Amino acid sequence: MTAPALRVRGLTKRFGASKAVDAVDLDVERGRFTCLIGPSGCGKTTLLRMLAGLENATEGRIEIEGRDVSSASPAERGVGMVFQSYALFPNMSVADNIGFGMKRVAAAERRVRTEALLATVGLEGFGKRRPGELSGGQQQRVAIARALATQPRILLLDEPLSALDPLIRDQLRAELKALQRRLGVTTVMVTHDQAEALAVADSIAVMRAGRIEQVGSPEQVYDQPANLFVAGFVGAANVLQGRLSTSGGLWLCDGVEVPVHAGGARQGEEVSAAIRPEAVRLASPGETGVAARIADRRFAGSSTHLEAVMDGAGWRLALQLPAGVAAAPDIGDQVALVLPAERIRLFPREPEPCP
């Protein structure tokens, strides 16, 4: 079996008595795009900096292409790094910025490779400009070209799109993924934007408090979250607390029962149930649903976002209706909600009181 391009085992980073990264294990397959996501302070940037050799690990092992680089310098690891600020040299031309890491390459070859990289990132003819003459998106492309100039085994990206406005970020997100796919370079990116990770990643590693909670494809992490934290962090989730009934439903606080697939859970067990807003729907005429009242309504272009309060139980549920499907109810309207059992995920009970 081929070894992964990146293998991390037991990687730990302590700052005094606290652990920023706590015994992390991670494999990244060759040519794959992996995103590290998690709340602020979860350790994702510290983990990336240890991969780059910019932070020394307290414990653990890092292998790149089967070689132990745990004690190697950044230059010896064969990685390219793009920082959040891009870190371009303002007094140097774009071409000189890209060629900076190729000092040992003959001048003629360096020029050829620089021009090829400019073409790769869509900046032909920009080589003589200074970074200050470029837009934020163009500077980001230069930073990526400079990181690729050394032909790294691993490309590391530290929130490279966070400084851009939303429209440019969406465009460059697609370009970044297309570029990575075309070059086939193994890439690890830190991002705080869950939607960004879902859009570009082949694999997502969700972190919390220095540990990895789940690693999987975007579809796996979104549709089959490993725990309630992942369900709530990656996308929106409605969370209901209750007890499994003899009929296989979920009894909520005030006697409202919601059908669920219990799986391995047992009758009488207290559980937390999570369901995505887009999975909740309005009952069709003649269909049985949970009684609720619309408490909020927001139009979002392609969809209408509703918040409903369930009668009896008092739980609030978010739901999304695609635009043009049907007229969305107004605030105060009584509705019947359907929560498809196959879209509900059950987890051990979280200590949250009934409303």
Secondary structure, DSSP 8 states (H G I E B T S, - for coil): ----SEEEEEEEEEETTEEEEEEEEEEE-TT-EEEEE-STTSSHHHHHHHHHTSS--SEEEEEETTEE-TT--GGGTTEEEE-TT----TTS-HHHHHHGGGTTS-HHHHHHHHHHHHHHTT-TT-TTS-GGGS-HHHHHHHHHHHHHTT--SEEEEESTTTTS-HHHHHHHHHHHHHHHHHHT-EEEEE-S-HHHHHHH-SEEEEEETTEEEEEE-HHHHHHS-SSHHHHHHSS--EEEEEEE-TTSEEE-TTS-EEE---TT--TT-EEEEEE-GGG-EE--TT---EEEEEEEEEE-SSEEEEEEEETTT--EEEEEEETTTS----TT-EEEEE--GGG-EEEE--S----
